[in-house]
Amino acid sequence: MTQRILCPTDFSKNAQNAINYAMALLRDKACVFYILNTYDVSSYSMEITSAGDLEASRKKSVGGLKITYELLPDDAKNHKFRTVSECGNLIDTMRNIIDEKDIDMVVMGTKGATNSGQKTYGSQTVLAMEEIRNCPVLAIPEKTIYKEIREIVFPTNYRTIYKRREFQYLVDIAKISNASIKVVKVFKKEEDLDSDQINNQNLLKDYFEGLDYSFHSLYNNEVQTAINEFIRSRGSDMVAFINKKHSFFSMMLSRPMVKNLGYYADIPVLALHDYRSR
């Protein structure tokens, strides 16, 4: 079945790199890539925004998309491309396109052309990972070049009851990459899993049946530090989590905790959602 991938771009190098990463990751899959650029005039009063200003913004968007299209590899035999130029807010436009085009996954860079060089994750990427609830978002760091994915880290505390459908794209990526999944639990002290945690761990075993997976226990008072050290020590290639309200990892996406996304400055982050029940 053909997958539909949405790739927002502001014509920055990071955005182009994210498109290239998505194409390499899905090189053997039949895909339609929707490459989106938005131009937003909401910061101006409509009374003082002339038709000429709007037309100039539209032409800049269309022209940038044409250049982006011309930069795409011409040997992507399994891939088709559509360019989309829209006037409006990026997040709202993405939501609409995801619904209208039945998008399977969003792939975007972590930092755009206007983001501060001091921030690993730009505001638009964080907003997308927070607010796009109707499909997964894969965020590609600025300098991450695609390589074969050997290992994906999935942190959990085994307290959240997940549904099988929430893991669909994690499982798909693991299958197409022949990657192993490392399920990581961080303890602050020596302790055993209780009966509810054991039950949820067993559910994960069912969900990952047929894949290469393993469970790992870490001990550290700082959850993010422990996970980061695990990733660095093993050279893991991706980290994935399910963004649910009140879940163990939902704090990673709250605005005051944006700095914690910097822990994953070198590898892609896959934000999964239970989008069918939103």
C-alpha positions, 0 to 999 in steps of 0.5 A: 500500500502506498504511504503518504508522507507530509514534509513541511519545508521553509527551504532551510537546509534542515528541512531539505535534509529531513526530506532526504532522510525520509526518502532514504528511510522509505526508499523501498516503499511506495510513497507519495511525498507532499512537500508543504510550504506555508506563508502566513500573513496573520501578523499583519492587519488585512486592511494594510496587507495589499494584494501585491504583498500576498501575491509576492509571498505566494510567488516566493512560496511557489518558487521555493517549492519548485527549487526544492522539487528540482533538488530531489534525487531523480532515481527515486523509482518508488516515490512520487512528489506533490508540492503544496503552497498554502497561505495560513498557519503551519500547524493548522494547515498541516492538520488539514492536509493530514486529514484531507490527504490521509497522511501516514506520517509527518517528517520534518527538520528540528530547526528552521531557517529562522530558529536560534542557533542555540536551540536544538528544536525550533518552536514549529517542530515542538508545536507539531510534536505537541499538537499534531494528534492525527498522525506520527511526527518524525523529527530529524536533527539538523546534522543527522544524515541517514544511515541504516537504523540498527536500534530504536530506543523506547522509554517507558515506565510500564504504567501507561496502558498502550494500544497495539495500533499506537505502535504501528509506525514504530513496528513498521520502521523496525521491520523495514530497517531490520532494527532492534527495539530497546525498551528502557525503564529508569528506576531511581532505586532498586525495585521490582516491577509490580503486577500492573507493570509486569502486565503492561510489559507482557503487552509490549511483548505481544505488540513486538512479537516477531521483532528483535526487542529487549528490556533494559533497566537503568538506575538514575535520579535523572530520567533524561540523563539516564536515557541519553547516556544509554543512547550515547553508549550504544550509538542508538539510531532513533528514540520513540515515545507515545505522546499521551496526556499524563504519560511518563514521557509527555513531560518531554513535550511540554513547553517549559521542558523543551530544553530536554529535547536537546538530549536527542540532538543527534538522532531522530525522534519519533512522536507517536499518537493514538490518533484514531481516538483523538 
